[in-house]
Amino acid sequence: MTFDAFAAFRMTGHNVIITGGAQNIGAGIAKTLSGAGAKVMIADLNGDMAAKTAAEIQKVTGNDCRGMKCDVTSLDDINAVVDATVKAFGGISTLVNNVGWGGRHENPAAIAEEAFVASYKLNTISAYRMSMACLPHLLKSRNPTITNSGSMSSAAPAYDILAYGTAKAALNQMMVSVAHMLAKKVRVNNVLIGTVMTAGYGDAGIDPEMQERLSHPDNLTGRPGKPEDVANAMLWLCSPASGWVSGQTINVHGGGNVVRLFGK
């Protein structure tokens, strides 16, 4: 009998919800988990795109993948996704809180209070609500996990996107606390994501000149990230392969900027 080093990475028998999975990084995560054998429900504010992406993923992986509309700031929508997933797949073993967004501030010295509150609701509170809605089903599952898409802006100065970075920093702390709350029951981890060039940068108000600069980062790998870079890290954290990992924050950001003692 041959040894299969990839067996622990397979997601056969796992039922996944991924929020914000219709495009960009989220779609990459959904495709990878589906390709590893999981049944996947994509929950996204754009329901039509979620269904379209799910159909495309199912076509190439051969595994059940579905999509539906979900505003993660709405508790009714969250409960509808949970109910639909349990009805379709028979349970929930894996939650990926991927949804998140934050625009660039024209004047970081004059950010409205409402902007901070809205960012906190979308990037922090929604992940807590979705996690708690899934919890009764996670507790019944094999290898239950909650994995969160964080941001390097939560761990580094980022005043241009201050409301977003602040909300993501709160997500980091909250989910480490949740990992301790659910110790020995559900594994909970965060992935801090660096620069991954997607259409989302333009939507967030990053101009073409800045996007060009971001496309040539001075990091240890010499390139920006791709959705599959994040998806592969997510696969490890969601799969039994990381069964001894919980309460951790993993950086997936090309290694960070190169440090040169005497400059370039």
SVG drawing of the C-alpha trace seen along z (x, -y; Angstrom):
<svg xmlns="http://www.w3.org/2000/svg" viewBox="-35 -66 60 68">
<polyline fill="none" stroke="black" stroke-width="0.4" points="0.0,0.0 1.5,-3.4 1.6,-6.4 -0.6,-9.3 0.9,-12.5 -2.1,-14.5 -4.8,-12.4 -5.1,-14.8 -5.7,-17.7 -8.8,-16.2 -12.1,-17.7 -14.4,-14.8 -17.3,-14.7 -17.0,-18.3 -19.8,-20.9 -18.6,-24.4 -20.1,-27.9 -17.9,-30.7 -19.1,-34.2 -18.1,-36.7 -17.2,-33.8 -18.7,-35.0 -15.5,-36.5 -11.8,-37.4 -10.2,-35.7 -13.4,-34.2 -14.1,-32.4 -10.5,-31.1 -11.1,-29.6 -14.4,-28.1 -12.9,-26.5 -10.0,-25.0 -12.1,-23.6 -14.5,-22.1 -11.6,-20.7 -10.4,-19.0 -13.8,-17.2 -16.0,-19.5 -19.6,-20.5 -19.6,-24.3 -22.2,-26.9 -21.2,-30.4 -23.0,-33.2 -22.6,-36.6 -24.4,-39.9 -24.5,-39.3 -26.7,-36.3 -26.7,-35.9 -22.9,-36.0 -22.7,-33.5 -24.9,-31.1 -22.9,-31.6 -19.5,-31.1 -20.9,-28.0 -22.0,-26.5 -18.6,-27.2 -16.8,-25.6 -19.0,-22.5 -18.4,-22.0 -14.6,-21.8 -14.5,-20.0 -17.5,-17.6 -18.5,-18.3 -21.8,-19.9 -21.3,-23.7 -24.2,-26.2 -24.6,-29.9 -27.2,-32.2 -27.7,-35.8 -26.6,-36.8 -26.2,-40.2 -24.0,-39.2 -25.1,-42.3 -28.6,-40.8 -29.3,-38.2 -32.2,-36.9 -30.0,-36.4 -27.4,-34.6 -30.0,-32.2 -31.4,-31.6 -27.9,-30.6 -27.4,-28.3 -30.8,-26.6 -30.3,-26.2 -26.9,-24.7 -28.0,-22.2 -31.0,-21.3 -28.8,-20.8 -25.8,-19.1 -27.0,-17.6 -24.8,-19.7 -22.0,-22.3 -18.4,-21.3 -16.5,-24.3 -17.1,-28.1 -14.9,-30.5 -15.7,-34.1 -14.2,-35.7 -16.5,-38.7 -14.9,-42.0 -14.5,-45.4 -13.2,-48.9 -12.9,-51.9 -10.0,-54.4 -10.6,-57.6 -10.2,-60.8 -9.4,-62.5 -8.3,-60.1 -8.5,-63.1 -12.2,-63.5 -13.7,-60.0 -17.4,-59.9 -18.4,-58.0 -20.9,-56.1 -18.1,-54.8 -16.4,-53.2 -19.7,-51.7 -20.5,-50.3 -17.1,-48.8 -17.3,-47.2 -20.7,-45.7 -19.5,-44.3 -16.0,-43.1 -16.3,-42.1 -19.8,-41.6 -20.9,-39.7 -18.2,-37.0 -19.3,-36.6 -23.0,-36.3 -22.3,-33.8 -20.0,-31.7 -22.6,-31.5 -25.3,-30.7 -23.2,-27.8 -22.0,-26.6 -24.7,-24.1 -24.0,-22.3 -20.2,-22.6 -20.4,-20.9 -22.0,-17.9 -19.4,-17.6 -16.1,-15.9 -13.1,-18.4 -15.2,-21.5 -13.4,-24.7 -13.9,-28.5 -11.3,-30.3 -11.3,-34.0 -10.0,-36.2 -8.1,-38.9 -5.9,-41.7 -2.4,-42.9 -3.9,-46.3 -5.0,-45.1 -1.4,-44.7 0.4,-47.5 -0.2,-51.3 -2.9,-51.8 -4.4,-55.3 -5.8,-55.4 -8.2,-52.6 -8.3,-53.3 -11.9,-52.2 -11.3,-48.9 -8.0,-48.1 -9.4,-48.9 -12.4,-46.6 -10.1,-43.8 -7.9,-44.3 -11.0,-43.7 -11.7,-40.6 -8.3,-39.2 -8.8,-39.7 -12.4,-38.5 -11.6,-35.2 -8.6,-34.4 -11.0,-34.8 -13.6,-32.6 -10.9,-29.9 -10.4,-29.8 -14.1,-29.8 -14.5,-26.8 -11.3,-25.0 -11.3,-21.2 -14.6,-21.7 -14.0,-23.8 -10.7,-25.0 -10.6,-28.7 -7.8,-30.5 -7.2,-33.7 -5.3,-34.4 -3.9,-37.9 -3.8,-38.5 -1.4,-40.9 -1.7,-42.4 -3.6,-40.2 -4.3,-42.0 -8.0,-41.6 -10.8,-43.9 -11.6,-44.7 -8.8,-47.2 -10.4,-49.4 -13.7,-49.1 -12.1,-50.3 -10.8,-53.5 -7.2,-52.5 -6.2,-54.4 -4.4,-52.7 -1.0,-54.3 -1.1,-52.9 -2.3,-49.5 0.7,-49.4 3.0,-50.0 1.2,-47.3 1.8,-44.9 5.5,-45.1 6.0,-44.8 9.4,-44.7 8.5,-41.6 10.5,-38.4 8.8,-36.6 9.0,-39.5 5.4,-39.3 1.9,-40.2 -0.4,-37.4 -2.9,-35.4 -6.2,-34.1 -4.8,-30.5 -2.1,-31.5 -4.7,-32.4 -6.9,-29.4 -4.1,-27.0 -3.5,-28.4 -7.2,-28.1 -7.3,-24.5 -4.6,-23.6 -6.4,-25.4 -9.8,-23.9 -8.6,-20.4 -7.6,-17.7 -4.0,-18.4 -3.9,-21.3 -5.6,-19.3 -3.1,-20.6 -3.5,-24.3 -6.0,-26.6 -6.1,-30.1 -3.5,-31.2 -3.0,-34.1 -1.2,-33.1 0.4,-35.7 0.0,-35.1 1.6,-38.2 4.7,-37.3 6.9,-37.4 6.6,-41.2 9.0,-43.9 12.6,-43.1 14.7,-44.6 18.1,-46.0 20.4,-47.3 22.2,-49.6 19.4,-50.3 19.2,-49.4"/>
</svg>
